[in-house]
Amino acid sequence: QPAPAADVYVPTPVPSLPSSVDAVAAGHYHSLAVSSAGEVWAWGRNEEGQLGRGLQAPR
């Protein structure tokens, strides 16, 4: 899990993401990041499967 376990309401660095991240998007309880190489990271609540893993558990 790349993000802190607590809710954060202001832009906050995520140290475990690579420096090549080009864009970040935040939903209500999940976030996504994409790198210049096209790699995608997703983390958060995932109760509706919004992380795209086929599972409905937080990651």
C-alpha positions as CSV (number, residue, x, y, z in Angstrom):
1,Q,0.0,0.0,0.0
2,P,1.8,3.1,-1.1
3,A,-0.3,5.6,0.8
4,P,-0.8,6.3,4.5
5,A,-3.6,4.3,6.1
6,A,-5.2,7.5,7.4
7,D,-7.4,9.8,5.2
8,V,-5.4,12.8,3.9
9,Y,-7.3,15.9,2.5
10,V,-4.4,17.9,1.1
11,P,-1.8,17.0,-1.6
12,T,0.8,14.8,0.0
13,P,3.9,13.1,-1.4
14,V,3.8,9.3,-1.6
15,P,7.4,8.2,-1.0
16,S,7.0,4.7,-2.3
17,L,6.0,5.9,-5.9
18,P,8.8,6.3,-8.4
19,S,10.0,9.7,-9.4
20,S,8.8,9.0,-13.0
21,V,5.1,9.5,-12.0
22,D,3.6,11.9,-14.6
23,A,0.0,12.2,-13.3
24,V,-2.1,11.5,-10.3
25,A,-5.9,11.3,-10.0
26,A,-7.8,11.0,-6.7
27,G,-11.3,9.7,-6.2
28,H,-13.4,9.8,-3.0
29,Y,-11.5,6.9,-1.4
30,H,-8.9,5.8,-4.0
31,S,-6.0,7.2,-5.9
32,L,-4.3,6.4,-9.2
33,A,-0.8,7.3,-10.5
34,V,0.7,6.7,-14.0
35,S,4.4,6.9,-14.9
36,S,6.1,8.1,-18.1
37,A,6.6,4.4,-19.0
38,G,2.8,3.8,-18.8
39,E,2.9,1.9,-15.4
40,V,-0.2,2.4,-13.3
41,W,-0.5,2.3,-9.5
42,A,-3.9,2.2,-7.7
43,W,-4.6,2.2,-4.0
44,G,-7.5,2.9,-1.7
45,R,-10.7,1.5,-0.4
46,N,-11.8,-0.5,-3.5
47,E,-15.3,-1.5,-2.2
48,E,-16.7,-1.0,-5.8
49,G,-13.7,-2.6,-7.5
50,Q,-12.3,0.8,-8.6
51,L,-8.7,-0.4,-8.4
52,G,-9.2,-2.7,-11.3
53,R,-7.9,-5.8,-9.6
54,G,-11.0,-7.9,-9.9
55,L,-11.2,-8.0,-6.1
56,Q,-13.1,-5.8,-3.7
57,A,-10.7,-5.4,-0.8
58,P,-8.6,-2.4,0.2
59,R,-5.0,-2.4,-1.2
